[in-house]
């Protein structure tokens, strides 16, 4: 799998949003065609919205069932603000755990 960047918004459309690193695992990485993406997002929900927009309906369903970590800490609050350099891990459900 590759690493890719989402298009960076232009002036007045989010250019001031922090750049974050998103790590994708298993089925969600397959759905998005990458294991790592750089995004500009102010909240976890904004980052997830960009990921949903980059995949199809089945991929979006996988995203909706994922667990999230922000800087290695479980994040259940999707309104959580993000800062420059934050890392968001997107982990789909898995069997046997």
N, C-alpha and C positions, 0 to 999 in steps of 0.2 A: 504494500500500500504506500501511498505517497502522502506528502504533506502539502497543504495548499492554503492559500489565503483567500478569504472572501473579498469581493470588491470593497475598497475603502471609500466611504462616503465623501462627497465633495464638500466644499465650504458651505456652511449653513444647513447641511443635511446630516450632521452627526460627526463631522470631522473632529470635534472636540471630545468625542467619547473615548474612553480608555481602550487601548489595544490589549486584548487578552488572548491567552493560548487555550485552545480547547483540545483535549485528548479524547479520542473516540475509541471504543473497544467493541470487539466481536461483531454482532449483527448491526449495530449502529454504524460502525466503521465501514462495513460492507455496503450498507444502504447509502452512505455518503461518499464512498469511494476514496476515503482518506482516513488516516489514523490521527492526524493532527491538523488543526486549522487555526489561523489567526483571524480574529474578528474584532470589530469595534462595537462594544455594547456597554450600556450603563448599568444593566441589571442582568441577573441570570435569565429571567424571562425573555428579555430582548435577545440574548444570545441563542436561546432555544428557538425563538421565532425565526432567526436567520437560518438556523439549521433545518427547521421545518420547511422553509422556503426553498432550500437547496436539495430537497429529496421529494420522493413521490408519496402517495397516500400510505402504502405499507410502511415506508421508512418513518413517516410521521407518527404512525401508531407505535412503532418501536420506541421512538423518542419519548412519547407520552408515558411509557412504562419504565423509563430509566431512573436509576438512582444517580444522584449528583454529588460530587465533592468539589468544594472550592478551597484551593490551597490545602488539599489533603484532609479537609474536615467535611463531614456529612452536611449537606445543605438541603433543607426541606422548604426553606423560604425562597420562593422564586422571585420575590421582589427585592432580594438582597442586592445591594449596590456592589458594583465591581470597580476595582481600582486598576490603574495601569500595571501590567505584568502579572495580574492574577491568572491562575490556572484553574480551569474547570474540567473535571473528568466526568465523562458521560458513560455510565455503566448499565448495559441492558440486563434484565433478569437472566439468571442462569440456573440450570438444574443442579442438584446435588449439594447445594450450599446450605 
